Amino acid sequence: MTGISVEATTRGSWTVLAVKGPINSYTYNELQEKTMRHAGRVDMAVDLSGVNSMTSAGIGVLLAAVEDAIAAKKRFVIVAPSEVARLAIESTGFADQFPSVPSLKELPA
Amino acid sequence: MKIYAGLRARSTIGVQPGPDAFDVLDGFIRSIAYLSETERLALIVTGNEIMDNLLTHSEIGKAGVTVLVRKRASGLTLAFFVESHVEFADFSSLVDQGEPLRPRFDQKERRWRGLGLTMCRNIATTVRYRPGLVVDRVILTFKTV
């Protein structure tokens, strides 16, 4: 799978972005466009369960979304990160910036 | 795609630049039977990061990128070989100086700098950029798990 898909849905008060595929310098624009559309405007959850690889290009996008959320007093969570996504995030040293829940069912009300 | 995996637990592949490079690299690493799941995960995350860095910031020659995985009792190695180019030498001198030590957001270019290198350094035991007259090398070593 060369490209990624980013599908936006609504779940309660949350806007959920479900990301599938590899996030890298060739594909992160799709993620950036979708996150910029929602970040800081709504409570946003990013489902990373379908991400099979993630480079710093993608993590930079997520960090920007977190900052936008904090500035606007909105919530931001990562949902069910794949093993690859989890290790990529942890390895940045910024894991504490990314609150996560194990599944969409665990999203706070 | 040519994969050579023998008794010495050594595998190589040639990867051409372009969006498919990540799929090829992923398929290669996932196909190596002698890696544990922990090792495989470490190689996928760091390998994608190095590949992304090479494809984005380097001039890849016609030979593309050669990727080597080698496992011995003493440890695991992931290495990248590319045709020599000046950007690589410039970056390697920065790495050798220990900069950037911490990831920082470049307000001017609106992007993070040093994030990928930090990721690799936190996962691998060592990360070395070695420029050469003909071939440049990126060599990461890991503990076997």
gemmi code that builds the backbone of each chain (N, CA, C; Angstrom):
import gemmi

chains = {
    "A": [
        ("MET", (0.855, -1.195, 0.000), (0.000, 0.000, 0.000), (0.890, 1.242, 0.000)),
        ("THR", (0.936, 1.962, -1.103), (1.823, 3.107, -1.203), (1.223, 4.355, -0.580)),
        ("GLY", (-0.077, 4.562, -0.740), (-0.718, 5.758, -0.221), (-1.396, 5.499, 1.104)),
        ("ILE", (-1.953, 6.583, 1.661), (-2.716, 6.403, 2.895), (-4.149, 6.850, 2.659)),
        ("SER", (-5.031, 6.389, 3.516), (-6.397, 6.910, 3.523), (-6.654, 7.502, 4.899)),
        ("VAL", (-7.327, 8.623, 4.914), (-7.687, 9.275, 6.182), (-9.181, 9.564, 6.122)),
        ("GLU", (-9.937, 8.811, 6.895), (-11.390, 8.940, 6.849), (-11.879, 9.619, 8.124)),
        ("ALA", (-12.656, 10.667, 7.954), (-13.183, 11.409, 9.112), (-14.624, 11.003, 9.395)),
        ("THR", (-14.895, 10.662, 10.657), (-16.253, 10.351, 11.081), (-16.508, 11.064, 12.412)),
        ("THR", (-17.750, 11.078, 12.830), (-18.099, 11.693, 14.105), (-18.565, 10.613, 15.075)),
        ("ARG", (-18.067, 10.716, 16.283), (-18.482, 9.771, 17.328), (-18.729, 10.575, 18.603)),
        ("GLY", (-19.996, 10.807, 18.908), (-20.329, 11.675, 20.039), (-19.784, 13.063, 19.790)),
        ("SER", (-19.017, 13.578, 20.770), (-18.446, 14.914, 20.603), (-17.098, 14.886, 19.879)),
        ("TRP", (-16.681, 13.693, 19.471), (-15.357, 13.539, 18.868), (-15.418, 13.476, 17.340)),
        ("THR", (-14.424, 14.068, 16.723), (-14.177, 13.817, 15.308), (-13.045, 12.803, 15.238)),
        ("VAL", (-13.336, 11.680, 14.596), (-12.348, 10.597, 14.539), (-11.736, 10.543, 13.146)),
        ("LEU", (-10.414, 10.602, 13.094), (-9.701, 10.410, 11.829), (-9.092, 9.012, 11.847)),
        ("ALA", (-9.561, 8.161, 10.967), (-9.010, 6.802, 10.882), (-7.968, 6.766, 9.772)),
        ("VAL", (-6.725, 6.501, 10.154), (-5.613, 6.531, 9.200), (-5.210, 5.101, 8.863)),
        ("LYS", (-5.073, 4.841, 7.566), (-4.610, 3.513, 7.142), (-3.479, 3.662, 6.148)),
        ("GLY", (-2.432, 2.841, 6.327), (-1.315, 2.855, 5.389), (-0.047, 3.414, 6.005)),
        ("PRO", (0.972, 3.635, 5.182), (2.254, 4.142, 5.690), (2.275, 5.669, 5.726)),
        ("ILE", (2.715, 6.228, 6.845), (2.830, 7.692, 6.940), (4.307, 8.047, 6.791)),
        ("ASN", (4.624, 8.763, 5.726), (6.002, 9.184, 5.476), (5.975, 10.489, 4.683)),
        ("SER", (7.120, 10.911, 4.189), (7.194, 12.204, 3.500), (6.388, 12.242, 2.205)),
        ("TYR", (6.121, 11.069, 1.641), (5.325, 11.018, 0.418), (3.827, 11.083, 0.715)),
        ("THR", (3.431, 10.710, 1.918), (1.997, 10.554, 2.187), (1.452, 11.496, 3.262)),
        ("TYR", (2.334, 12.181, 3.999), (1.849, 12.901, 5.175), (0.954, 14.089, 4.840)),
        ("ASN", (1.030, 14.585, 3.589), (0.182, 15.726, 3.228), (-1.297, 15.443, 3.432)),
        ("GLU", (-1.699, 14.225, 3.106), (-3.110, 13.822, 3.281), (-3.501, 13.923, 4.759)),
        ("LEU", (-2.621, 13.431, 5.623), (-2.888, 13.499, 7.061), (-2.864, 14.950, 7.543)),
        ("GLN", (-1.913, 15.710, 7.054), (-1.795, 17.111, 7.464), (-3.048, 17.913, 7.083)),
        ("GLU", (-3.494, 17.680, 5.871), (-4.679, 18.410, 5.391), (-5.892, 18.113, 6.278)),
        ("LYS", (-6.101, 16.839, 6.588), (-7.266, 16.463, 7.396), (-7.137, 16.935, 8.842)),
        ("THR", (-5.952, 16.839, 9.401), (-5.810, 17.267, 10.799), (-5.934, 18.783, 10.912)),
        ("MET", (-5.383, 19.513, 9.945), (-5.479, 20.977, 10.010), (-6.925, 21.445, 9.878)),
        ("ARG", (-7.718, 20.643, 9.192), (-9.129, 20.999, 9.013), (-9.883, 20.920, 10.352)),
        ("HIS", (-9.449, 20.011, 11.221), (-10.195, 19.756, 12.451), (-9.464, 20.180, 13.732)),
        ("ALA", (-8.138, 20.169, 13.696), (-7.392, 20.398, 14.939), (-7.670, 21.776, 15.518)),
        ("GLY", (-7.949, 21.804, 16.810), (-8.208, 23.073, 17.482), (-9.632, 23.562, 17.311)),
        ("ARG", (-10.400, 22.870, 16.485), (-11.803, 23.268, 16.290), (-12.755, 22.309, 16.996)),
        ("VAL", (-12.343, 21.063, 17.067), (-13.188, 20.029, 17.681), (-12.304, 19.121, 18.539)),
        ("ASP", (-12.932, 18.300, 19.361), (-12.184, 17.238, 20.037), (-11.818, 16.203, 18.971)),
        ("MET", (-10.554, 15.884, 18.874), (-10.110, 15.022, 17.772), (-9.444, 13.756, 18.274)),
        ("ALA", (-9.842, 12.643, 17.680), (-9.216, 11.353, 17.962), (-8.620, 10.833, 16.664)),
        ("VAL", (-7.386, 10.380, 16.716), (-6.730, 9.856, 15.514), (-6.493, 8.362, 15.712)),
        ("ASP", (-7.206, 7.584, 14.931), (-7.103, 6.129, 15.013), (-5.915, 5.657, 14.178)),
        ("LEU", (-4.898, 5.137, 14.856), (-3.668, 4.717, 14.164), (-3.561, 3.188, 14.090)),
        ("SER", (-4.673, 2.501, 14.275), (-4.604, 1.031, 14.274), (-4.245, 0.476, 12.895)),
        ("GLY", (-4.499, 1.236, 11.846), (-4.234, 0.743, 10.493), (-2.947, 1.279, 9.897)),
        ("VAL", (-2.092, 1.849, 10.740), (-0.840, 2.437, 10.239), (0.274, 1.382, 10.265)),
        ("ASN", (0.829, 1.064, 9.108), (1.848, 0.004, 9.066), (3.271, 0.530, 9.109)),
        ("SER", (3.444, 1.852, 8.961), (4.746, 2.470, 9.223), (4.533, 3.962, 9.435)),
        ("MET", (5.408, 4.573, 10.237), (5.241, 5.998, 10.502), (6.605, 6.624, 10.743)),
        ("THR", (6.911, 7.629, 9.951), (8.191, 8.319, 10.128), (7.955, 9.639, 10.866)),
        ("SER", (9.039, 10.371, 11.083), (8.937, 11.638, 11.806), (8.071, 12.650, 11.065)),
        ("ALA", (7.907, 12.466, 9.755), (7.034, 13.374, 8.992), (5.613, 13.318, 9.559)),
        ("GLY", (5.146, 12.119, 9.851), (3.801, 11.959, 10.399), (3.711, 12.416, 11.838)),
        ("ILE", (4.753, 12.153, 12.590), (4.730, 12.554, 14.000), (4.738, 14.072, 14.129)),
        ("GLY", (5.443, 14.737, 13.230), (5.423, 16.201, 13.220), (4.018, 16.741, 13.010)),
        ("VAL", (3.264, 16.093, 12.138), (1.876, 16.509, 11.894), (1.033, 16.328, 13.163)),
        ("LEU", (1.229, 15.203, 13.820), (0.448, 14.932, 15.042), (0.835, 15.900, 16.165)),
        ("LEU", (2.119, 16.225, 16.261), (2.550, 17.185, 17.288), (1.912, 18.560, 17.052)),
        ("ALA", (1.829, 18.952, 15.797), (1.188, 20.237, 15.478), (-0.289, 20.206, 15.849)),
        ("ALA", (-0.934, 19.077, 15.603), (-2.351, 18.945, 15.950), (-2.557, 19.011, 17.458)),
        ("VAL", (-1.634, 18.397, 18.201), (-1.702, 18.447, 19.666), (-1.581, 19.892, 20.151)),
        ("GLU", (-0.632, 20.607, 19.582), (-0.431, 22.005, 19.991), (-1.652, 22.854, 19.678)),
        ("ASP", (-2.246, 22.637, 18.527), (-3.462, 23.374, 18.165), (-4.590, 23.061, 19.152)),
        ("ALA", (-4.702, 21.800, 19.522), (-5.753, 21.389, 20.445), (-5.551, 22.047, 21.817)),
        ("ILE", (-4.313, 22.015, 22.291), (-4.022, 22.612, 23.603), (-4.328, 24.109, 23.582)),
        ("ALA", (-3.891, 24.766, 22.516), (-4.102, 26.221, 22.420), (-5.586, 26.573, 22.405)),
        ("ALA", (-6.392, 25.703, 21.817), (-7.829, 25.986, 21.696), (-8.646, 25.313, 22.810)),
        ("LYS", (-7.931, 24.691, 23.768), (-8.598, 23.972, 24.863), (-9.539, 22.880, 24.344)),
        ("LYS", (-9.100, 22.182, 23.330), (-9.821, 21.022, 22.802), (-9.054, 19.759, 23.180)),
        ("ARG", (-9.734, 18.648, 23.085), (-9.084, 17.388, 23.439), (-8.498, 16.709, 22.199)),
        ("PHE", (-7.424, 15.956, 22.437), (-6.763, 15.209, 21.355), (-6.310, 13.867, 21.919)),
        ("VAL", (-6.679, 12.800, 21.254), (-6.181, 11.486, 21.683), (-5.804, 10.634, 20.469)),
        ("ILE", (-4.892, 9.730, 20.724), (-4.540, 8.694, 19.758), (-5.340, 7.449, 20.133)),
        ("VAL", (-5.880, 6.773, 19.123), (-6.671, 5.575, 19.382), (-5.948, 4.347, 18.827)),
        ("ALA", (-5.821, 3.361, 19.667), (-5.330, 2.032, 19.275), (-4.136, 2.061, 18.326)),
        ("PRO", (-3.045, 2.710, 18.721), (-1.910, 2.753, 17.795), (-1.370, 1.354, 17.491)),
        ("SER", (-1.044, 1.122, 16.231), (-0.405, -0.146, 15.866), (0.947, -0.225, 16.578)),
        ("GLU", (1.528, -1.391, 16.623), (2.827, -1.561, 17.292), (3.883, -0.640, 16.688)),
        ("VAL", (3.858, -0.523, 15.374), (4.823, 0.351, 14.695), (4.595, 1.810, 15.078)),
        ("ALA", (3.330, 2.230, 15.070), (3.017, 3.624, 15.414), (3.375, 3.898, 16.878)),
        ("ARG", (3.095, 2.944, 17.744), (3.393, 3.120, 19.171), (4.900, 3.294, 19.390)),
        ("LEU", (5.690, 2.420, 18.766), (7.146, 2.530, 18.940), (7.674, 3.837, 18.336)),
        ("ALA", (7.147, 4.218, 17.190), (7.592, 5.464, 16.548), (7.323, 6.652, 17.476)),
        ("ILE", (6.145, 6.701, 18.061), (5.796, 7.815, 18.956), (6.667, 7.776, 20.218)),
        ("GLU", (6.804, 6.607, 20.799), (7.603, 6.488, 22.029), (9.056, 6.908, 21.789)),
        ("SER", (9.557, 6.580, 20.613), (10.981, 6.826, 20.348), (11.305, 8.311, 20.193)),
        ("THR", (10.290, 9.157, 20.027), (10.551, 10.595, 19.899), (10.882, 11.242, 21.235)),
        ("GLY", (10.456, 10.580, 22.331), (10.584, 11.203, 23.643), (9.407, 12.112, 23.964)),
        ("PHE", (8.458, 12.199, 23.039), (7.292, 13.054, 23.241), (6.021, 12.236, 23.515)),
        ("ALA", (6.170, 11.012, 23.931), (4.997, 10.150, 24.099), (3.989, 10.738, 25.080)),
        ("ASP", (4.502, 11.479, 26.069), (3.578, 12.055, 27.051), (2.702, 13.151, 26.451)),
        ("GLN", (3.029, 13.595, 25.273), (2.203, 14.589, 24.585), (0.984, 13.941, 23.928)),
        ("PHE", (1.018, 12.619, 23.822), (-0.020, 11.911, 23.081), (-0.827, 10.992, 24.001)),
        ("PRO", (-1.867, 11.511, 24.622), (-2.733, 10.616, 25.380), (-3.363, 9.614, 24.417)),
        ("SER", (-3.509, 8.377, 24.874), (-4.076, 7.382, 23.955), (-5.096, 6.515, 24.659)),
        ("VAL", (-5.980, 5.963, 23.880), (-6.972, 5.010, 24.386), (-6.879, 3.753, 23.528)),
        ("PRO", (-7.178, 2.596, 24.116), (-6.993, 1.346, 23.373), (-8.016, 1.097, 22.272)),
        ("SER", (-9.166, 1.764, 22.359), (-10.169, 1.553, 21.312), (-11.127, 2.739, 21.279)),
        ("LEU", (-11.898, 2.829, 20.226), (-12.866, 3.927, 20.109), (-13.890, 3.881, 21.238)),
        ("LYS", (-14.159, 2.685, 21.730), (-15.127, 2.545, 22.821), (-14.641, 3.225, 24.091)),
        ("GLU", (-13.336, 3.403, 24.198), (-12.753, 3.999, 25.404), (-12.641, 5.518, 25.329)),
        ("LEU", (-13.136, 6.108, 24.255), (-13.083, 7.571, 24.174), (-13.891, 8.179, 25.304)),
        ("PRO", (-13.348, 9.188, 25.988), (-14.116, 9.844, 27.052), (-15.386, 10.477, 26.469)),
        ("ALA", (-16.375, 10.639, 27.304), (-17.645, 11.233, 26.837), (-17.429, 12.692, 26.468)),
    ],
    "B": [
        ("MET", (13.002, -8.037, -6.860), (13.515, -8.003, -5.491), (14.369, -9.237, -5.256)),
        ("LYS", (15.612, -9.032, -4.880), (16.480, -10.163, -4.586), (16.795, -10.180, -3.093)),
        ("ILE", (16.564, -11.302, -2.500), (16.855, -11.432, -1.072), (17.838, -12.585, -0.894)),
        ("TYR", (18.917, -12.310, -0.221), (19.896, -13.340, 0.048), (19.945, -13.568, 1.557)),
        ("ALA", (19.411, -14.649, 2.004), (19.452, -14.969, 3.429), (20.114, -16.325, 3.570)),
        ("GLY", (21.252, -16.354, 4.191), (21.970, -17.612, 4.275), (22.280, -17.995, 5.691)),
        ("LEU", (23.262, -18.859, 5.817), (23.617, -19.372, 7.126), (24.135, -18.267, 8.046)),
        ("ARG", (24.694, -17.245, 7.459), (25.257, -16.181, 8.283), (24.209, -15.137, 8.631)),
        ("ALA", (22.960, -15.433, 8.338), (21.856, -14.540, 8.671), (22.125, -13.133, 8.136)),
        ("ARG", (22.198, -13.056, 6.827), (22.498, -11.782, 6.174), (21.561, -11.633, 4.989)),
        ("SER", (20.924, -10.490, 4.880), (19.976, -10.255, 3.791), (20.217, -8.874, 3.200)),
        ("THR", (20.113, -8.775, 1.866), (20.252, -7.463, 1.237), (19.162, -7.272, 0.196)),
        ("ILE", (18.892, -6.004, -0.090), (17.920, -5.685, -1.130), (18.291, -4.346, -1.749)),
        ("GLY", (17.990, -4.192, -3.013), (18.159, -2.903, -3.682), (16.814, -2.210, -3.764)),
        ("VAL", (16.779, -0.947, -3.389), (15.518, -0.195, -3.380), (15.677, 1.040, -4.264)),
        ("GLN", (14.773, 1.201, -5.211), (14.797, 2.384, -6.061), (14.009, 3.515, -5.409)),
        ("PRO", (14.461, 4.768, -5.592), (13.742, 5.880, -4.959), (12.327, 6.027, -5.512)),
        ("GLY", (11.448, 6.558, -4.679), (10.055, 6.763, -5.072), (9.127, 6.280, -3.983)),
        ("PRO", (7.839, 6.561, -4.141), (6.866, 6.202, -3.094), (6.839, 4.705, -2.785)),
        ("ASP", (7.151, 3.877, -3.789), (7.123, 2.428, -3.556), (8.265, 1.949, -2.672)),
        ("ALA", (9.274, 2.784, -2.471), (10.456, 2.364, -1.714), (10.076, 1.870, -0.317)),
        ("PHE", (9.088, 2.507, 0.286), (8.698, 2.130, 1.652), (8.032, 0.747, 1.675)),
        ("ASP", (7.209, 0.491, 0.658), (6.571, -0.830, 0.571), (7.617, -1.920, 0.373)),
        ("VAL", (8.592, -1.629, -0.483), (9.641, -2.614, -0.763), (10.447, -2.891, 0.507)),
        ("LEU", (10.810, -1.815, 1.201), (11.595, -1.971, 2.435), (10.795, -2.738, 3.491)),
        ("ASP", (9.531, -2.366, 3.638), (8.667, -3.043, 4.608), (8.561, -4.538, 4.310)),
        ("GLY", (8.289, -4.843, 3.035), (8.149, -6.239, 2.630), (9.421, -7.019, 2.887)),
        ("PHE", (10.545, -6.369, 2.624), (11.854, -6.998, 2.839), (12.056, -7.340, 4.314)),
        ("ILE", (11.850, -6.346, 5.180), (12.096, -6.573, 6.614), (11.111, -7.608, 7.178)),
        ("ARG", (9.863, -7.498, 6.759), (8.859, -8.448, 7.272), (9.115, -9.868, 6.779)),
        ("SER", (9.858, -10.013, 5.683), (10.096, -11.348, 5.121), (11.293, -12.060, 5.752)),
        ("ILE", (12.057, -11.358, 6.576), (13.278, -11.958, 7.127), (12.930, -12.852, 8.315)),
        ("ALA", (13.088, -14.129, 8.108), (12.603, -15.107, 9.087), (13.417, -15.129, 10.374)),
        ("TYR", (14.680, -14.737, 10.311), (15.532, -14.869, 11.505), (15.406, -13.699, 12.481)),
        ("LEU", (14.512, -12.746, 12.192), (14.300, -11.634, 13.128), (13.201, -11.978, 14.119)),
        ("SER", (13.395, -11.570, 15.375), (12.302, -11.685, 16.329), (11.309, -10.549, 16.053)),
        ("GLU", (10.133, -10.622, 16.616), (9.136, -9.569, 16.383), (9.622, -8.218, 16.905)),
        ("THR", (10.327, -8.246, 18.057), (10.864, -6.997, 18.613), (11.906, -6.397, 17.680)),
        ("GLU", (12.772, -7.249, 17.149), (13.792, -6.775, 16.209), (13.152, -6.248, 14.935)),
        ("ARG", (12.158, -6.973, 14.447), (11.483, -6.574, 13.212), (10.861, -5.181, 13.362)),
        ("LEU", (10.224, -4.978, 14.498), (9.570, -3.695, 14.775), (10.602, -2.559, 14.796)),
        ("ALA", (11.714, -2.806, 15.467), (12.773, -1.790, 15.551), (13.327, -1.464, 14.164)),
        ("LEU", (13.499, -2.486, 13.339), (14.047, -2.259, 11.998), (13.041, -1.537, 11.100)),
        ("ILE", (11.763, -1.839, 11.272), (10.739, -1.169, 10.446), (10.700, 0.324, 10.772)),
        ("VAL", (10.680, 0.656, 12.058), (10.567, 2.077, 12.441), (11.829, 2.844, 12.045)),
        ("THR", (12.989, 2.317, 12.400), (14.226, 3.041, 12.068), (14.509, 2.988, 10.565)),
        ("GLY", (14.228, 1.844, 9.955), (14.479, 1.706, 8.522), (13.652, 2.672, 7.702)),
        ("ASN", (12.383, 2.806, 8.042), (11.533, 3.762, 7.334), (12.022, 5.189, 7.544)),
        ("GLU", (12.486, 5.476, 8.749), (12.958, 6.828, 9.036), (14.206, 7.158, 8.215)),
        ("ILE", (15.148, 6.237, 8.185), (16.379, 6.478, 7.406), (16.054, 6.573, 5.916)),
        ("MET", (15.196, 5.671, 5.451), (14.829, 5.702, 4.033), (14.152, 7.026, 3.682)),
        ("ASP", (13.255, 7.468, 4.542), (12.556, 8.741, 4.323), (13.570, 9.885, 4.248)),
        ("ASN", (14.515, 9.857, 5.158), (15.536, 10.897, 5.202), (16.385, 10.889, 3.931)),
        ("LEU", (16.792, 9.701, 3.494), (17.622, 9.599, 2.285), (16.852, 10.066, 1.052)),
        ("LEU", (15.595, 9.647, 0.946), (14.812, 9.988, -0.245), (14.451, 11.458, -0.278)),
        ("THR", (14.272, 12.048, 0.895), (13.825, 13.442, 0.957), (14.980, 14.421, 0.824)),
        ("HIS", (16.105, 14.088, 1.436), (17.176, 15.077, 1.537), (18.427, 14.727, 0.728)),
        ("SER", (18.411, 13.604, 0.024), (19.611, 13.190, -0.685), (19.361, 13.111, -2.185)),
        ("GLU", (20.445, 13.009, -2.911), (20.356, 12.722, -4.330), (20.711, 11.255, -4.502)),
        ("ILE", (19.701, 10.453, -4.762), (19.941, 9.017, -4.893), (20.369, 8.714, -6.327)),
        ("GLY", (21.496, 8.041, -6.484), (22.004, 7.709, -7.811), (21.217, 6.578, -8.456)),
        ("LYS", (21.634, 6.210, -9.662), (20.916, 5.178, -10.425), (20.880, 3.839, -9.702)),
        ("ALA", (21.891, 3.595, -8.880), (21.947, 2.313, -8.167), (20.917, 2.231, -7.049)),
        ("GLY", (20.289, 3.352, -6.737), (19.296, 3.347, -5.664), (19.929, 3.195, -4.291)),
        ("VAL", (19.179, 2.609, -3.396), (19.645, 2.401, -2.028), (19.775, 0.899, -1.787)),
        ("THR", (20.934, 0.474, -1.334), (21.088, -0.932, -0.956), (20.932, -1.031, 0.558)),
        ("VAL", (20.082, -1.965, 0.970), (19.808, -2.140, 2.398), (20.324, -3.510, 2.835)),
        ("LEU", (21.043, -3.510, 3.929), (21.610, -4.748, 4.462), (21.086, -4.981, 5.877)),
        ("VAL", (20.658, -6.200, 6.138), (20.344, -6.628, 7.506), (21.253, -7.800, 7.837)),
        ("ARG", (21.926, -7.720, 8.963), (22.834, -8.801, 9.356), (22.623, -9.101, 10.832)),
        ("LYS", (22.466, -10.372, 11.130), (22.274, -10.771, 12.530), (23.377, -11.742, 12.939)),
        ("ARG", (24.026, -11.383, 14.016), (25.042, -12.245, 14.604), (24.761, -12.348, 16.092)),
        ("ALA", (25.487, -13.222, 16.746), (25.306, -13.360, 18.192), (25.614, -12.047, 18.902)),
        ("SER", (26.524, -11.287, 18.311), (26.954, -10.034, 18.946), (25.951, -8.897, 18.746)),
        ("GLY", (25.042, -9.052, 17.811), (24.072, -7.988, 17.607), (23.498, -7.966, 16.202)),
        ("LEU", (22.626, -6.997, 15.996), (21.888, -6.856, 14.737), (22.336, -5.563, 14.066)),
        ("THR", (22.512, -5.618, 12.755), (22.932, -4.428, 12.007), (21.938, -4.144, 10.892)),
        ("LEU", (21.609, -2.861, 10.752), (20.821, -2.392, 9.608), (21.663, -1.324, 8.931)),
        ("ALA", (21.971, -1.529, 7.666), (22.844, -0.576, 6.975), (22.245, -0.163, 5.636)),
        ("PHE", (22.490, 1.097, 5.290), (22.037, 1.657, 4.011), (23.266, 2.139, 3.247)),
        ("PHE", (23.293, 1.852, 1.954), (24.403, 2.275, 1.107), (23.844, 3.069, -0.068)),
        ("VAL", (24.370, 4.263, -0.273), (23.946, 5.082, -1.412), (25.175, 5.693, -2.070)),
        ("GLU", (25.007, 6.083, -3.318), (26.079, 6.773, -4.030), (26.452, 8.039, -3.261)),
        ("SER", (27.719, 8.331, -3.203), (28.169, 9.493, -2.423), (27.572, 10.791, -2.958)),
        ("HIS", (27.206, 11.667, -2.060), (26.708, 12.984, -2.452), (26.990, 13.973, -1.331)),
        ("VAL", (27.065, 15.231, -1.676), (27.552, 16.240, -0.741), (26.593, 16.462, 0.431)),
        ("GLU", (25.263, 16.321, 0.171), (24.305, 16.538, 1.262), (24.518, 15.544, 2.394)),
        ("PHE", (24.871, 14.338, 2.025), (25.102, 13.304, 3.027), (26.290, 13.685, 3.909)),
        ("ALA", (27.370, 14.105, 3.249), (28.570, 14.481, 4.007), (28.271, 15.643, 4.955)),
        ("ASP", (27.478, 16.604, 4.468), (27.113, 17.747, 5.317), (26.330, 17.276, 6.538)),
        ("PHE", (25.346, 16.393, 6.287), (24.513, 15.926, 7.395), (25.333, 15.082, 8.365)),
        ("SER", (26.209, 14.241, 7.831), (26.988, 13.374, 8.716), (27.893, 14.193, 9.625)),
        ("SER", (28.391, 15.328, 9.127), (29.237, 16.155, 9.989), (28.411, 16.750, 11.127)),
        ("LEU", (27.149, 17.062, 10.846), (26.258, 17.542, 11.907), (26.022, 16.460, 12.950)),
        ("VAL", (25.786, 15.244, 12.459), (25.527, 14.126, 13.378), (26.746, 13.887, 14.257)),
        ("ASP", (27.927, 13.920, 13.625), (29.151, 13.672, 14.382), (29.409, 14.748, 15.433)),
        ("GLN", (28.902, 15.955, 15.159), (29.045, 17.027, 16.145), (28.012, 16.881, 17.264)),
        ("GLY", (27.150, 15.882, 17.081), (26.115, 15.675, 18.092), (24.945, 16.612, 17.923)),
        ("GLU", (24.839, 17.277, 16.777), (23.723, 18.201, 16.550), (22.803, 17.651, 15.468)),
        ("PRO", (21.533, 17.867, 15.532), (20.857, 18.510, 16.640), (20.664, 17.516, 17.782)),
        ("LEU", (21.011, 17.926, 18.970), (20.920, 17.038, 20.116), (19.477, 16.752, 20.487)),
        ("ARG", (18.650, 17.764, 20.372), (17.243, 17.575, 20.713), (16.392, 18.025, 19.536)),
        ("PRO", (15.264, 17.355, 19.329), (14.388, 17.795, 18.252), (13.897, 19.217, 18.519)),
        ("ARG", (13.807, 19.990, 17.482), (13.293, 21.349, 17.655), (12.443, 21.706, 16.446)),
        ("PHE", (11.466, 22.576, 16.683), (10.583, 22.992, 15.604), (11.175, 24.208, 14.911)),
        ("ASP", (11.393, 24.085, 13.612), (11.939, 25.183, 12.816), (10.772, 26.070, 12.378)),
        ("GLN", (10.634, 27.225, 13.061), (9.495, 28.103, 12.772), (9.534, 28.607, 11.333)),
        ("LYS", (10.744, 28.827, 10.835), (10.884, 29.391, 9.494), (10.396, 28.399, 8.428)),
        ("GLU", (10.802, 27.146, 8.591), (10.428, 26.133, 7.595), (9.185, 25.350, 7.999)),
        ("ARG", (8.642, 25.646, 9.161), (7.430, 25.001, 9.658), (7.578, 23.473, 9.685)),
        ("ARG", (8.701, 23.011, 10.160), (8.855, 21.565, 10.303), (9.832, 21.255, 11.436)),
        ("TRP", (9.719, 20.020, 11.918), (10.599, 19.574, 12.989), (11.958, 19.205, 12.432)),
        ("ARG", (12.989, 19.499, 13.170), (14.341, 19.098, 12.808), (14.910, 18.207, 13.916)),
        ("GLY", (15.543, 17.145, 13.498), (16.190, 16.270, 14.473), (15.277, 15.224, 15.079)),
        ("LEU", (14.014, 15.245, 14.685), (13.063, 14.296, 15.271), (13.388, 12.861, 14.835)),
        ("GLY", (13.639, 12.693, 13.552), (13.929, 11.355, 13.030), (15.211, 10.769, 13.598)),
        ("LEU", (16.226, 11.611, 13.702), (17.498, 11.133, 14.259), (17.324, 10.738, 15.722)),
        ("THR", (16.535, 11.521, 16.445), (16.246, 11.187, 17.845), (15.545, 9.835, 17.945)),
        ("MET", (14.573, 9.613, 17.055), (13.865, 8.325, 17.050), (14.844, 7.172, 16.857)),
        ("CYS", (15.719, 7.322, 15.882), (16.679, 6.244, 15.601), (17.642, 6.039, 16.771)),
        ("ARG", (18.112, 7.139, 17.335), (19.049, 7.024, 18.448), (18.402, 6.376, 19.669)),
        ("ASN", (17.100, 6.623, 19.859), (16.414, 6.043, 21.014), (16.084, 4.570, 20.835)),
        ("ILE", (16.032, 4.110, 19.595), (15.711, 2.702, 19.345), (16.987, 1.866, 19.151)),
        ("ALA", (17.914, 2.397, 18.364), (19.133, 1.655, 18.056), (20.187, 1.861, 19.147)),
        ("THR", (21.152, 0.965, 19.170), (22.280, 1.121, 20.098), (23.233, 2.192, 19.589)),
        ("THR", (23.513, 2.149, 18.290), (24.351, 3.185, 17.679), (23.764, 3.581, 16.325)),
        ("VAL", (23.979, 4.834, 15.951), (23.587, 5.340, 14.631), (24.803, 6.071, 14.064)),
        ("ARG", (25.308, 5.595, 12.943), (26.505, 6.202, 12.359), (26.244, 6.598, 10.910)),
        ("TYR", (26.610, 7.823, 10.576), (26.595, 8.274, 9.181), (28.045, 8.310, 8.715)),
        ("ARG", (28.351, 7.557, 7.664), (29.726, 7.467, 7.197), (29.820, 7.849, 5.721)),
        ("PRO", (30.210, 9.074, 5.434), (30.377, 9.459, 4.031), (31.622, 8.801, 3.439)),
        ("GLY", (31.575, 8.506, 2.150), (32.726, 7.918, 1.483), (32.964, 8.578, 0.145)),
        ("LEU", (34.053, 8.207, -0.508), (34.356, 8.788, -1.814), (33.410, 8.253, -2.882)),
        ("VAL", (33.007, 6.999, -2.731), (32.128, 6.365, -3.720), (30.751, 6.075, -3.138)),
        ("VAL", (30.773, 5.534, -1.935), (29.519, 5.117, -1.291), (29.395, 5.751, 0.084)),
        ("ASP", (28.209, 6.276, 0.363), (27.889, 6.751, 1.710), (27.139, 5.656, 2.452)),
        ("ARG", (27.344, 5.592, 3.752), (26.702, 4.530, 4.536), (26.017, 5.089, 5.778)),
        ("VAL", (24.857, 4.530, 6.071), (24.218, 4.762, 7.367), (24.170, 3.403, 8.049)),
        ("ILE", (24.723, 3.321, 9.231), (24.818, 2.028, 9.911), (24.199, 2.134, 11.297)),
        ("LEU", (23.177, 1.302, 11.529), (22.536, 1.251, 12.844), (22.794, -0.122, 13.435)),
        ("THR", (23.109, -0.149, 14.711), (23.267, -1.443, 15.374), (22.245, -1.559, 16.501)),
        ("PHE", (21.859, -2.801, 16.771), (20.840, -3.082, 17.780), (21.293, -4.296, 18.593)),
        ("LYS", (20.775, -4.382, 19.786), (20.964, -5.608, 20.541), (19.999, -6.646, 19.978)),
        ("THR", (20.423, -7.887, 19.956), (19.495, -8.939, 19.544), (18.581, -9.256, 20.715)),
        ("VAL", (17.306, -9.455, 20.401), (16.318, -9.705, 21.458), (15.597, -11.014, 21.180)),
    ],
}
model = gemmi.Model(1)
for chain_id, residues in chains.items():
    chain = gemmi.Chain(chain_id)
    for i, (resn, *xyz) in enumerate(residues, 1):
        res = gemmi.Residue()
        res.name, res.seqid = resn, gemmi.SeqId(i, " ")
        for name, pos in zip(("N", "CA", "C"), xyz):
            atom = gemmi.Atom()
            atom.name, atom.element = name, gemmi.Element(name[0])
            atom.pos, atom.b_iso = gemmi.Position(*pos), 0.0
            res.add_atom(atom)
        chain.add_residue(res)
    model.add_chain(chain)
structure = gemmi.Structure()
structure.add_model(model)
structure.setup_entities()
